[in-house]
Amino acid sequence: MTDPGLPHPQPTRSFWLIDNPLSNHRTTVSLPGCADIVILGAGLTVVVVL
C-alpha cells in the first residue's frame, strides 16, 4: 500500500478562515449570562437549537 500523502504539507486555506473585518465585531461589550433561546451555527449544513 502506498502513502496517500495526506495531510498535504502546505494545504490551501479555506475561505471561511481568511481574515474578515467582521470576524471580531461585537454589538455589546459582554455576552449575557443566560438566554431563553440559543442558536449555534456551524456553516450551512449544521445548526443546533438549544
PQR file of N, CA, C, O and H, with PARSE charges and radii, in Angstrom:
ATOM      1  N   MET A   1       0.853  -1.173   0.000 -0.4000 1.5000
ATOM      2  CA  MET A   1       0.000   0.000   0.000 -0.0000 2.0000
ATOM      3  C   MET A   1       0.901   1.239   0.000  0.5500 1.7000
ATOM      4  O   MET A   1       1.853   1.318   0.776 -0.5500 1.4000
ATOM      5  N   THR A   2       0.601   2.188  -0.857 -0.4000 1.5000
ATOM      6  CA  THR A   2       1.415   3.402  -0.942 -0.0000 2.0000
ATOM      7  C   THR A   2       0.846   4.500  -0.055  0.5500 1.7000
ATOM      8  O   THR A   2      -0.352   4.545   0.223 -0.5500 1.4000
ATOM      9  H   THR A   2      -0.172   2.124  -1.488  0.4000 1.0000
ATOM     10  N   ASP A   3       1.731   5.377   0.376 -0.4000 1.5000
ATOM     11  CA  ASP A   3       1.339   6.513   1.213 -0.0000 2.0000
ATOM     12  C   ASP A   3       0.523   7.493   0.376  0.5500 1.7000
ATOM     13  O   ASP A   3       1.006   7.938  -0.666 -0.5500 1.4000
ATOM     14  H   ASP A   3       2.704   5.340   0.150  0.4000 1.0000
ATOM     15  N   PRO A   4      -0.706   7.850   0.793 -0.5600 1.5000
ATOM     16  CA  PRO A   4      -1.520   8.781   0.011  0.2800 2.0000
ATOM     17  C   PRO A   4      -1.028  10.226   0.078  0.5500 1.7000
ATOM     18  O   PRO A   4      -1.511  11.072  -0.675 -0.5500 1.4000
ATOM     19  N   GLY A   5      -0.077  10.525   0.965 -0.4000 1.5000
ATOM     20  CA  GLY A   5       0.453  11.885   1.060 -0.0000 2.0000
ATOM     21  C   GLY A   5      -0.477  12.845   1.772  0.5500 1.7000
ATOM     22  O   GLY A   5      -0.452  14.048   1.512 -0.5500 1.4000
ATOM     23  H   GLY A   5       0.315   9.838   1.576  0.4000 1.0000
ATOM     24  N   LEU A   6      -1.299  12.322   2.671 -0.4000 1.5000
ATOM     25  CA  LEU A   6      -2.233  13.179   3.405 -0.0000 2.0000
ATOM     26  C   LEU A   6      -1.825  13.238   4.861  0.5500 1.7000
ATOM     27  O   LEU A   6      -1.323  12.232   5.361 -0.5500 1.4000
ATOM     28  H   LEU A   6      -1.320  11.345   2.883  0.4000 1.0000
ATOM     29  N   PRO A   7      -1.990  14.289   5.552 -0.5600 1.5000
ATOM     30  CA  PRO A   7      -2.398  15.595   5.034  0.2800 2.0000
ATOM     31  C   PRO A   7      -1.275  16.244   4.234  0.5500 1.7000
ATOM     32  O   PRO A   7      -0.094  15.964   4.438 -0.5500 1.4000
ATOM     33  N   HIS A   8      -1.670  17.097   3.342 -0.4000 1.5000
ATOM     34  CA  HIS A   8      -0.713  17.799   2.482 -0.0000 2.0000
ATOM     35  C   HIS A   8       0.090  18.773   3.341  0.5500 1.7000
ATOM     36  O   HIS A   8      -0.492  19.437   4.199 -0.5500 1.4000
ATOM     37  H   HIS A   8      -2.629  17.325   3.176  0.4000 1.0000
ATOM     38  N   PRO A   9       1.409  18.882   3.144 -0.5600 1.5000
ATOM     39  CA  PRO A   9       2.229  19.757   3.995  0.2800 2.0000
ATOM     40  C   PRO A   9       1.898  21.247   3.861  0.5500 1.7000
ATOM     41  O   PRO A   9       2.119  22.002   4.808 -0.5500 1.4000
ATOM     42  N   GLN A  10       1.378  21.687   2.719 -0.4000 1.5000
ATOM     43  CA  GLN A  10       1.016  23.097   2.530 -0.0000 2.0000
ATOM     44  C   GLN A  10      -0.381  23.181   1.910  0.5500 1.7000
ATOM     45  O   GLN A  10      -0.512  23.505   0.730 -0.5500 1.4000
ATOM     46  H   GLN A  10       1.199  21.074   1.950  0.4000 1.0000
ATOM     47  N   PRO A  11      -1.427  22.894   2.693 -0.5600 1.5000
ATOM     48  CA  PRO A  11      -2.777  22.910   2.130  0.2800 2.0000
ATOM     49  C   PRO A  11      -3.242  24.331   1.820  0.5500 1.7000
ATOM     50  O   PRO A  11      -2.717  25.300   2.367 -0.5500 1.4000
ATOM     51  N   THR A  12      -4.224  24.442   0.943 -0.4000 1.5000
ATOM     52  CA  THR A  12      -4.813  25.752   0.677 -0.0000 2.0000
ATOM     53  C   THR A  12      -5.650  26.160   1.879  0.5500 1.7000
ATOM     54  O   THR A  12      -6.107  25.309   2.642 -0.5500 1.4000
ATOM     55  H   THR A  12      -4.651  23.655   0.498  0.4000 1.0000
ATOM     56  N   ARG A  13      -5.847  27.443   2.046 -0.4000 1.5000
ATOM     57  CA  ARG A  13      -6.597  27.952   3.189 -0.0000 2.0000
ATOM     58  C   ARG A  13      -8.063  28.081   2.817  0.5500 1.7000
ATOM     59  O   ARG A  13      -8.391  28.669   1.787 -0.5500 1.4000
ATOM     60  H   ARG A  13      -5.476  28.135   1.427  0.4000 1.0000
ATOM     61  N   SER A  14      -8.944  27.543   3.639 -0.4000 1.5000
ATOM     62  CA  SER A  14     -10.379  27.623   3.384 -0.0000 2.0000
ATOM     63  C   SER A  14     -10.834  29.070   3.439  0.5500 1.7000
ATOM     64  O   SER A  14     -10.310  29.860   4.225 -0.5500 1.4000
ATOM     65  H   SER A  14      -8.678  27.065   4.476  0.4000 1.0000
ATOM     66  N   PHE A  15     -11.817  29.423   2.602 -0.4000 1.5000
ATOM     67  CA  PHE A  15     -12.251  30.819   2.534 -0.0000 2.0000
ATOM     68  C   PHE A  15     -12.827  31.300   3.847  0.5500 1.7000
ATOM     69  O   PHE A  15     -12.745  32.492   4.144 -0.5500 1.4000
ATOM     70  H   PHE A  15     -12.243  28.781   1.964  0.4000 1.0000
ATOM     71  N   TRP A  16     -13.412  30.411   4.654 -0.4000 1.5000
ATOM     72  CA  TRP A  16     -14.003  30.847   5.923 -0.0000 2.0000
ATOM     73  C   TRP A  16     -12.945  31.089   6.991  0.5500 1.7000
ATOM     74  O   TRP A  16     -13.273  31.598   8.063 -0.5500 1.4000
ATOM     75  H   TRP A  16     -13.478  29.442   4.413  0.4000 1.0000
ATOM     76  N   LEU A  17     -11.685  30.740   6.733 -0.4000 1.5000
ATOM     77  CA  LEU A  17     -10.607  31.021   7.676 -0.0000 2.0000
ATOM     78  C   LEU A  17      -9.841  32.289   7.328  0.5500 1.7000
ATOM     79  O   LEU A  17      -8.999  32.736   8.106 -0.5500 1.4000
ATOM     80  H   LEU A  17     -11.419  30.327   5.862  0.4000 1.0000
ATOM     81  N   ILE A  18     -10.124  32.873   6.171 -0.4000 1.5000
ATOM     82  CA  ILE A  18      -9.452  34.097   5.751 -0.0000 2.0000
ATOM     83  C   ILE A  18      -9.948  35.248   6.632  0.5500 1.7000
ATOM     84  O   ILE A  18     -11.138  35.341   6.933 -0.5500 1.4000
ATOM     85  H   ILE A  18     -10.808  32.511   5.539  0.4000 1.0000
ATOM     86  N   ASP A  19      -9.027  36.117   7.039 -0.4000 1.5000
ATOM     87  CA  ASP A  19      -9.394  37.240   7.909 -0.0000 2.0000
ATOM     88  C   ASP A  19     -10.503  38.075   7.286  0.5500 1.7000
ATOM     89  O   ASP A  19     -10.472  38.406   6.101 -0.5500 1.4000
ATOM     90  H   ASP A  19      -8.060  36.041   6.795  0.4000 1.0000
ATOM     91  N   ASN A  20     -11.477  38.401   8.114 -0.4000 1.5000
ATOM     92  CA  ASN A  20     -12.625  39.181   7.691 -0.0000 2.0000
ATOM     93  C   ASN A  20     -12.759  40.359   8.643  0.5500 1.7000
ATOM     94  O   ASN A  20     -12.582  40.178   9.848 -0.5500 1.4000
ATOM     95  H   ASN A  20     -11.503  38.132   9.077  0.4000 1.0000
ATOM     96  N   PRO A  21     -13.065  41.557   8.156 -0.5600 1.5000
ATOM     97  CA  PRO A  21     -13.188  42.708   9.055  0.2800 2.0000
ATOM     98  C   PRO A  21     -14.303  42.547  10.088  0.5500 1.7000
ATOM     99  O   PRO A  21     -14.292  43.240  11.105 -0.5500 1.4000
ATOM    100  N   LEU A  22     -15.257  41.657   9.854 -0.4000 1.5000
ATOM    101  CA  LEU A  22     -16.352  41.462  10.806 -0.0000 2.0000
ATOM    102  C   LEU A  22     -16.119  40.296  11.764  0.5500 1.7000
ATOM    103  O   LEU A  22     -16.970  40.023  12.611 -0.5500 1.4000
ATOM    104  H   LEU A  22     -15.266  41.094   9.027  0.4000 1.0000
ATOM    105  N   SER A  23     -14.987  39.605  11.649 -0.4000 1.5000
ATOM    106  CA  SER A  23     -14.770  38.416  12.474 -0.0000 2.0000
ATOM    107  C   SER A  23     -14.724  38.726  13.968  0.5500 1.7000
ATOM    108  O   SER A  23     -15.073  37.861  14.771 -0.5500 1.4000
ATOM    109  H   SER A  23     -14.296  39.827  10.961  0.4000 1.0000
ATOM    110  N   ASN A  24     -14.315  39.909  14.364 -0.4000 1.5000
ATOM    111  CA  ASN A  24     -14.279  40.282  15.778 -0.0000 2.0000
ATOM    112  C   ASN A  24     -15.310  41.349  16.125  0.5500 1.7000
ATOM    113  O   ASN A  24     -15.192  42.013  17.155 -0.5500 1.4000
ATOM    114  H   ASN A  24     -14.033  40.612  13.711  0.4000 1.0000
ATOM    115  N   HIS A  25     -16.313  41.520  15.279 -0.4000 1.5000
ATOM    116  CA  HIS A  25     -17.349  42.532  15.504 -0.0000 2.0000
ATOM    117  C   HIS A  25     -18.224  42.140  16.691  0.5500 1.7000
ATOM    118  O   HIS A  25     -18.694  41.006  16.776 -0.5500 1.4000
ATOM    119  H   HIS A  25     -16.410  40.981  14.442  0.4000 1.0000
ATOM    120  N   ARG A  26     -18.435  43.071  17.592 -0.4000 1.5000
ATOM    121  CA  ARG A  26     -19.294  42.842  18.751 -0.0000 2.0000
ATOM    122  C   ARG A  26     -20.292  43.983  18.839  0.5500 1.7000
ATOM    123  O   ARG A  26     -19.925  45.146  18.673 -0.5500 1.4000
ATOM    124  H   ARG A  26     -18.052  43.992  17.523  0.4000 1.0000
ATOM    125  N   THR A  27     -21.539  43.661  19.096 -0.4000 1.5000
ATOM    126  CA  THR A  27     -22.544  44.704  19.277 -0.0000 2.0000
ATOM    127  C   THR A  27     -22.703  45.075  20.746  0.5500 1.7000
ATOM    128  O   THR A  27     -23.298  46.102  21.071 -0.5500 1.4000
ATOM    129  H   THR A  27     -21.837  42.716  19.230  0.4000 1.0000
ATOM    130  N   THR A  28     -22.166  44.233  21.637 -0.4000 1.5000
ATOM    131  CA  THR A  28     -22.214  44.517  23.068 -0.0000 2.0000
ATOM    132  C   THR A  28     -20.825  44.297  23.664  0.5500 1.7000
ATOM    133  O   THR A  28     -19.998  43.589  23.089 -0.5500 1.4000
ATOM    134  H   THR A  28     -21.683  43.398  21.372  0.4000 1.0000
ATOM    135  N   VAL A  29     -20.582  44.905  24.807 -0.4000 1.5000
ATOM    136  CA  VAL A  29     -19.289  44.753  25.474 -0.0000 2.0000
ATOM    137  C   VAL A  29     -19.119  43.327  25.996  0.5500 1.7000
ATOM    138  O   VAL A  29     -18.039  42.747  25.880 -0.5500 1.4000
ATOM    139  H   VAL A  29     -21.253  45.481  25.274  0.4000 1.0000
ATOM    140  N   SER A  30     -20.183  42.761  26.571 -0.4000 1.5000
ATOM    141  CA  SER A  30     -20.115  41.393  27.098 -0.0000 2.0000
ATOM    142  C   SER A  30     -21.382  40.630  26.714  0.5500 1.7000
ATOM    143  O   SER A  30     -22.415  41.227  26.411 -0.5500 1.4000
ATOM    144  H   SER A  30     -21.060  43.231  26.665  0.4000 1.0000
ATOM    145  N   LEU A  31     -21.285  39.319  26.733 -0.4000 1.5000
ATOM    146  CA  LEU A  31     -22.437  38.482  26.415 -0.0000 2.0000
ATOM    147  C   LEU A  31     -23.304  38.304  27.653  0.5500 1.7000
ATOM    148  O   LEU A  31     -22.794  38.366  28.772 -0.5500 1.4000
ATOM    149  H   LEU A  31     -20.446  38.833  26.980  0.4000 1.0000
ATOM    150  N   PRO A  32     -24.608  38.085  27.476 -0.5600 1.5000
ATOM    151  CA  PRO A  32     -25.480  37.874  28.633  0.2800 2.0000
ATOM    152  C   PRO A  32     -25.146  36.556  29.333  0.5500 1.7000
ATOM    153  O   PRO A  32     -24.630  35.627  28.711 -0.5500 1.4000
ATOM    154  N   GLY A  33     -25.440  36.485  30.613 -0.4000 1.5000
ATOM    155  CA  GLY A  33     -25.170  35.277  31.388 -0.0000 2.0000
ATOM    156  C   GLY A  33     -26.106  34.131  31.088  0.5500 1.7000
ATOM    157  O   GLY A  33     -25.750  32.972  31.298 -0.5500 1.4000
ATOM    158  H   GLY A  33     -25.859  37.239  31.118  0.4000 1.0000
ATOM    159  N   CYS A  34     -27.318  34.435  30.594 -0.4000 1.5000
ATOM    160  CA  CYS A  34     -28.271  33.382  30.248 -0.0000 2.0000
ATOM    161  C   CYS A  34     -29.165  33.882  29.120  0.5500 1.7000
ATOM    162  O   CYS A  34     -29.238  35.081  28.851 -0.5500 1.4000
ATOM    163  H   CYS A  34     -27.607  35.377  30.424  0.4000 1.0000
ATOM    164  N   ALA A  35     -29.844  32.940  28.465 -0.4000 1.5000
ATOM    165  CA  ALA A  35     -30.738  33.279  27.361 -0.0000 2.0000
ATOM    166  C   ALA A  35     -31.829  32.231  27.259  0.5500 1.7000
ATOM    167  O   ALA A  35     -31.600  31.064  27.577 -0.5500 1.4000
ATOM    168  H   ALA A  35     -29.785  31.966  28.683  0.4000 1.0000
ATOM    169  N   ASP A  36     -33.021  32.635  26.816 -0.4000 1.5000
ATOM    170  CA  ASP A  36     -34.121  31.693  26.625 -0.0000 2.0000
ATOM    171  C   ASP A  36     -33.888  30.814  25.401  0.5500 1.7000
ATOM    172  O   ASP A  36     -34.208  29.625  25.419 -0.5500 1.4000
ATOM    173  H   ASP A  36     -33.207  33.583  26.558  0.4000 1.0000
ATOM    174  N   ILE A  37     -33.333  31.390  24.341 -0.4000 1.5000
ATOM    175  CA  ILE A  37     -33.073  30.653  23.105 -0.0000 2.0000
ATOM    176  C   ILE A  37     -31.641  30.923  22.675  0.5500 1.7000
ATOM    177  O   ILE A  37     -31.209  32.075  22.617 -0.5500 1.4000
ATOM    178  H   ILE A  37     -33.073  32.356  24.326  0.4000 1.0000
ATOM    179  N   VAL A  38     -30.907  29.859  22.372 -0.4000 1.5000
ATOM    180  CA  VAL A  38     -29.535  29.974  21.884 -0.0000 2.0000
ATOM    181  C   VAL A  38     -29.435  29.179  20.596  0.5500 1.7000
ATOM    182  O   VAL A  38     -29.798  28.003  20.563 -0.5500 1.4000
ATOM    183  H   VAL A  38     -31.258  28.924  22.419  0.4000 1.0000
ATOM    184  N   ILE A  39     -28.945  29.808  19.533 -0.4000 1.5000
ATOM    185  CA  ILE A  39     -28.760  29.124  18.256 -0.0000 2.0000
ATOM    186  C   ILE A  39     -27.276  29.121  17.942  0.5500 1.7000
ATOM    187  O   ILE A  39     -26.647  30.173  17.839 -0.5500 1.4000
ATOM    188  H   ILE A  39     -28.650  30.763  19.560  0.4000 1.0000
ATOM    189  N   LEU A  40     -26.726  27.927  17.793 -0.4000 1.5000
ATOM    190  CA  LEU A  40     -25.320  27.764  17.436 -0.0000 2.0000
ATOM    191  C   LEU A  40     -25.267  27.306  15.991  0.5500 1.7000
ATOM    192  O   LEU A  40     -25.857  26.285  15.638 -0.5500 1.4000
ATOM    193  H   LEU A  40     -27.237  27.072  17.877  0.4000 1.0000
ATOM    194  N   GLY A  41     -24.569  28.047  15.161 -0.4000 1.5000
ATOM    195  CA  GLY A  41     -24.477  27.669  13.755 -0.0000 2.0000
ATOM    196  C   GLY A  41     -23.065  27.263  13.396  0.5500 1.7000
ATOM    197  O   GLY A  41     -22.091  27.859  13.856 -0.5500 1.4000
ATOM    198  H   GLY A  41     -24.090  28.876  15.447  0.4000 1.0000
ATOM    199  N   ALA A  42     -22.972  26.241  12.570 -0.4000 1.5000
ATOM    200  CA  ALA A  42     -21.664  25.761  12.115 -0.0000 2.0000
ATOM    201  C   ALA A  42     -21.683  25.645  10.602  0.5500 1.7000
ATOM    202  O   ALA A  42     -21.517  24.556  10.054 -0.5500 1.4000
ATOM    203  H   ALA A  42     -23.763  25.757  12.196  0.4000 1.0000
ATOM    204  N   GLY A  43     -21.883  26.749   9.938 -0.4000 1.5000
ATOM    205  CA  GLY A  43     -21.925  26.710   8.480 -0.0000 2.0000
ATOM    206  C   GLY A  43     -23.342  26.557   7.961  0.5500 1.7000
ATOM    207  O   GLY A  43     -24.309  26.897   8.643 -0.5500 1.4000
ATOM    208  H   GLY A  43     -22.019  27.635  10.383  0.4000 1.0000
ATOM    209  N   LEU A  44     -23.450  26.052   6.770 -0.4000 1.5000
ATOM    210  CA  LEU A  44     -24.753  25.929   6.122 -0.0000 2.0000
ATOM    211  C   LEU A  44     -25.429  24.598   6.388  0.5500 1.7000
ATOM    212  O   LEU A  44     -26.631  24.467   6.156 -0.5500 1.4000
ATOM    213  H   LEU A  44     -22.665  25.776   6.216  0.4000 1.0000
ATOM    214  N   THR A  45     -24.695  23.612   6.864 -0.4000 1.5000
ATOM    215  CA  THR A  45     -25.266  22.278   6.969 -0.0000 2.0000
ATOM    216  C   THR A  45     -25.650  21.868   8.376  0.5500 1.7000
ATOM    217  O   THR A  45     -26.408  20.914   8.547 -0.5500 1.4000
ATOM    218  H   THR A  45     -23.719  23.718   7.052  0.4000 1.0000
ATOM    219  N   VAL A  46     -25.151  22.559   9.389 -0.4000 1.5000
ATOM    220  CA  VAL A  46     -25.427  22.139  10.758 -0.0000 2.0000
ATOM    221  C   VAL A  46     -25.869  23.338  11.582  0.5500 1.7000
ATOM    222  O   VAL A  46     -25.199  24.370  11.602 -0.5500 1.4000
ATOM    223  H   VAL A  46     -24.535  23.335   9.251  0.4000 1.0000
ATOM    224  N   VAL A  47     -26.997  23.196  12.257 -0.4000 1.5000
ATOM    225  CA  VAL A  47     -27.455  24.207  13.198 -0.0000 2.0000
ATOM    226  C   VAL A  47     -28.034  23.469  14.397  0.5500 1.7000
ATOM    227  O   VAL A  47     -28.816  22.533  14.229 -0.5500 1.4000
ATOM    228  H   VAL A  47     -27.541  22.357  12.241  0.4000 1.0000
ATOM    229  N   VAL A  48     -27.660  23.878  15.600 -0.4000 1.5000
ATOM    230  CA  VAL A  48     -28.167  23.265  16.813 -0.0000 2.0000
ATOM    231  C   VAL A  48     -28.947  24.319  17.571  0.5500 1.7000
ATOM    232  O   VAL A  48     -28.423  25.398  17.847 -0.5500 1.4000
ATOM    233  H   VAL A  48     -27.024  24.638  15.736  0.4000 1.0000
ATOM    234  N   VAL A  49     -30.188  24.026  17.909 -0.4000 1.5000
ATOM    235  CA  VAL A  49     -31.017  24.945  18.680 -0.0000 2.0000
ATOM    236  C   VAL A  49     -31.156  24.370  20.077  0.5500 1.7000
ATOM    237  O   VAL A  49     -31.667  23.264  20.255 -0.5500 1.4000
ATOM    238  H   VAL A  49     -30.614  23.150  17.685  0.4000 1.0000
ATOM    239  N   LEU A  50     -30.694  25.136  21.080 -0.4000 1.5000
ATOM    240  CA  LEU A  50     -30.771  24.682  22.470 -0.0000 2.0000
ATOM    241  C   LEU A  50     -31.903  25.372  23.184  0.5500 1.7000
ATOM    242  O   LEU A  50     -32.130  25.122  24.367 -0.5500 1.4000
ATOM    243  H   LEU A  50     -30.279  26.034  20.935  0.4000 1.0000
TER
END
